[in-house]
């Protein structure tokens, strides 16, 4: 049943990939915020 497999694959891509991107973007924003805080502390 390749149809079922492709549907599951599409579902996983459409759900898991945006979640991973969201978590990655959140961690990047956190890193930027921490970096700006350390910059302010150094100055």
PAKE-791674 format. One record per residue: residue in three letters; x, y, z of N, C-alpha, C in turn. Coordinates in steps of 0.001 Angstrom, whole numbers. Layout:
BEGIN
residu:ALA npx:X npy:Y npz:Z capx:X capy:Y capz:Z cpx:X cpy:Y cpz:Z
...
END
This chain:
BEGIN
residu:UNK npx:857 npy:-1214 npz:0 capx:0 capy:0 capz:0 cpx:884 cpy:1253 cpz:0
residu:UNK npx:1416 npy:1607 npz:-1165 capx:2276 capy:2794 capz:-1243 cpx:1462 cpy:4070 cpz:-1056
residu:UNK npx:150 npy:4002 npz:-1332 capx:-688 capy:5198 capz:-1165 cpx:-734 cpy:5586 cpz:306
residu:UNK npx:-972 npy:4596 npz:1159 capx:-1033 capy:4853 capz:2599 cpx:313 cpy:5371 cpz:3098
residu:UNK npx:1392 npy:4761 npz:2588 capx:2726 capy:5183 capz:3013 cpx:3000 cpy:6625 cpz:2605
residu:UNK npx:2605 npy:6993 npz:1383 capx:2836 capy:8369 capz:921 cpx:1985 cpy:9355 cpz:1710
residu:UNK npx:769 npy:8952 npz:2077 capx:-92 capy:9833 capz:2877 cpx:541 cpy:10054 cpz:4253
residu:UNK npx:1035 npy:8976 npz:4856 capx:1682 capy:9098 capz:6170 cpx:2920 cpy:9974 cpz:6061
residu:UNK npx:3699 npy:9770 npz:4976 capx:4909 capy:10566 capz:4780 cpx:4558 cpy:12038 cpz:4641
residu:UNK npx:3527 npy:12339 npz:3840 capx:3110 capy:13725 capz:3648 cpx:2623 cpy:14330 cpz:4957
residu:UNK npx:1878 npy:13538 npz:5738 capx:1367 capy:14018 capz:7017 cpx:2518 cpy:14334 cpz:7965
residu:UNK npx:3510 npy:13438 npz:8015 capx:4656 capy:13663 capz:8895 cpx:5422 cpy:14902 cpz:8463
residu:UNK npx:5592 npy:15083 npz:7142 capx:6308 capy:16259 capz:6652 cpx:5544 cpy:17528 cpz:6993
residu:UNK npx:4223 npy:17508 npz:6790 capx:3428 capy:18726 capz:6974 cpx:3230 cpy:19062 cpz:8449
residu:UNK npx:3477 npy:18103 npz:9347 capx:3284 capy:18367 capz:10777 cpx:4621 cpy:18498 cpz:11498
residu:UNK npx:5503 npy:17524 npz:11304 capx:6745 capy:17485 capz:12080 cpx:7724 cpy:18543 cpz:11612
residu:UNK npx:7814 npy:18760 npz:10285 capx:8803 capy:19724 capz:9787 cpx:8530 cpy:21144 cpz:10279
residu:UNK npx:7293 npy:21655 npz:10207 capx:7030 capy:22996 capz:10756 cpx:7303 cpy:23079 cpz:12255
residu:UNK npx:7013 npy:22001 npz:12986 capx:7290 capy:22010 capz:14427 cpx:8787 cpy:22112 cpz:14673
residu:UNK npx:9584 npy:21339 npz:13905 capx:11036 capy:21417 capz:14055 cpx:11530 cpy:22808 cpz:13706
residu:UNK npx:10988 npy:23395 npz:12636 capx:11398 capy:24740 capz:12227 cpx:11033 cpy:25747 cpz:13314
residu:UNK npx:9858 npy:25549 npz:13931 capx:9416 capy:26456 capz:14991 cpx:10366 cpy:26377 cpz:16185
residu:UNK npx:10684 npy:25139 npz:16613 capx:11603 capy:24976 capz:17742 cpx:12969 cpy:25558 cpz:17411
residu:UNK npx:13448 npy:25323 npz:16158 capx:14757 capy:25828 capz:15761 cpx:14744 cpy:27351 cpz:15749
residu:UNK npx:13673 npy:27952 npz:15222 capx:13569 capy:29407 capz:15195 cpx:13527 cpy:29977 cpz:16603
residu:UNK npx:12831 npy:29281 npz:17519 capx:12749 capy:29736 capz:18904 cpx:14135 cpy:29715 cpz:19542
residu:UNK npx:14891 npy:28646 npz:19305 capx:16229 capy:28557 capz:19900 cpx:17141 cpy:29616 cpz:19305
residu:UNK npx:16975 npy:29913 npz:17998 capx:17788 capy:30962 capz:17369 cpx:17446 cpy:32316 cpz:17989
residu:UNK npx:16156 npy:32589 npz:18176 capx:15748 capy:33851 capz:18807 cpx:16319 cpy:33930 cpz:20222
residu:UNK npx:16280 npy:32823 npz:20963 capx:16822 capy:32801 capz:22322 cpx:18313 cpy:33102 cpz:22306
residu:UNK npx:19024 npy:32540 npz:21325 capx:20467 capy:32794 capz:21210 cpx:20727 cpy:34261 cpz:20919
residu:UNK npx:19912 npy:34856 npz:20030 capx:20084 capy:36275 capz:19691 cpx:19828 cpy:37133 cpz:20930
residu:UNK npx:18780 npy:36808 npz:21681 capx:18454 capy:37579 capz:22888 cpx:19589 cpy:37463 cpz:23902
residu:UNK npx:20082 npy:36237 npz:24100 capx:21198 capy:36046 capz:25038 cpx:22425 cpy:36814 cpz:24565
residu:UNK npx:22698 npy:36802 npz:23255 capx:23850 capy:37512 capz:22717 cpx:23726 cpy:39006 cpz:22938
residu:UNK npx:22528 npy:39564 npz:22731 capx:22351 capy:41008 capz:22931 cpx:22492 cpy:41350 cpz:24413
residu:UNK npx:22052 npy:40464 npz:25286 capx:22200 capy:40704 capz:26726 cpx:23676 cpy:40735 cpz:27107
residu:UNK npx:24446 npy:39773 npz:26595 capx:25873 capy:39738 capz:26933 cpx:26572 cpy:40954 cpz:26340
residu:UNK npx:26168 npy:41390 npz:25146 capx:26749 capy:42602 capz:24552 cpx:26480 cpy:43808 cpz:25447
residu:UNK npx:25250 npy:43929 npz:25939 capx:24903 capy:45064 capz:26798 cpx:25716 cpy:44999 cpz:28092
residu:UNK npx:25931 npy:43785 npz:28594 capx:26686 capy:43620 capz:29831 cpx:28147 cpy:44034 cpz:29608
residu:UNK npx:28698 npy:43665 npz:28440 capx:30104 capy:43999 capz:28150 cpx:30256 cpy:45515 cpz:28024
residu:UNK npx:29317 npy:46155 npz:27347 capx:29391 capy:47607 capz:27185 cpx:29136 cpy:48286 cpz:28534
END
